[in-house]
Amino acid sequence: PGRRLLQFLSYLGACDRLLKQGYEEGQVEEAMEMFQYSEKKAAEFLHLLAQFNDMGFQQNEIKEVLLLCGNQREKALEELVMK
């Protein structure tokens, strides 16, 4: 099989694993794209997004801060609290 097919199958597998963790499909696809299809980084992002969302922060602000801080939890939390 071609390289693109293997990449696509790998992407589908990663999405499937993230969906099974309870994340929404749209968020999973967006996270995978934002992190050039790195399952590890997308998973970190989704985990922190859910965590900060539960704390009552706005989703668009969380996304912005996580991208700026490179998924660093403490740094992102500081930024969110200061907003």
N, C-alpha and C positions, 0 to 999 in steps of 0.2 A: 504493500500500500504506500501511497505517496505521503510525503512529509506533512502536507496540509491536512490530510485525512487523520493522521495520527494526532496532530495538534488539536483538531476538532474533537476527536474522541476523548482526548485528555481533558479538554475544556468541559465537555458534557459530563464526564465523570466527576470533575471538581464541582460543577454546579449541582449535580445530584447529591453529592456528599453534604454540601452546604444547605441545600433544601431540606435534607433529612435532619439537619440540626434545628430546623424550625424557622429559618429565615425566609422572607418573601421572595418570590421569583424575580420581581423587578429589581429589588435591592441586590440580590445575588448577581444578576447580570451586570448591573451598574458597577458594583464593586470589582468584579472580574475585569471589566474594561478599564476601570480607573487604575488598576495595578498590573496592567499588561498581562492579564491572565495568570497571575501568581496566586495560587489557591491559599497559600500561607498568609500573604498580606491581605487578601480579600477577607479571609476568615477573621483575622485580627481586627480589621476595620468593622466588619459586621458585628462582632462581639462588643466592641467599644461603642458603636452606634446604638446598639440595644441597651447597653448599660447606661449611657448618658441620657438616652431617651426616657428610661425608667426614672431617672433623677429629675425629669421635668424640663430638660433643655429642648429647644426647637431643633428638629431634624436637619433643616438646611444649615443652621449655624454649626451643628455638630459635624456635618460632612466637611464644611469649609475648614474648621479648626483641625480636624483629624488629618486632612490633606496637608495643611500648613505644617503641622507638627510631626508628620510622618508616623502616625499611629502611636505616638508616645503618650501613654495614658496620663501621667502626671502633668506634663506640659499642656496637653489638650484641656485637661480639667481646669488648670489655672486660667487659661485663655477664656474658657466658657464662663467661669465665675466672674471674670473681669468685664465681660460684655454687658 
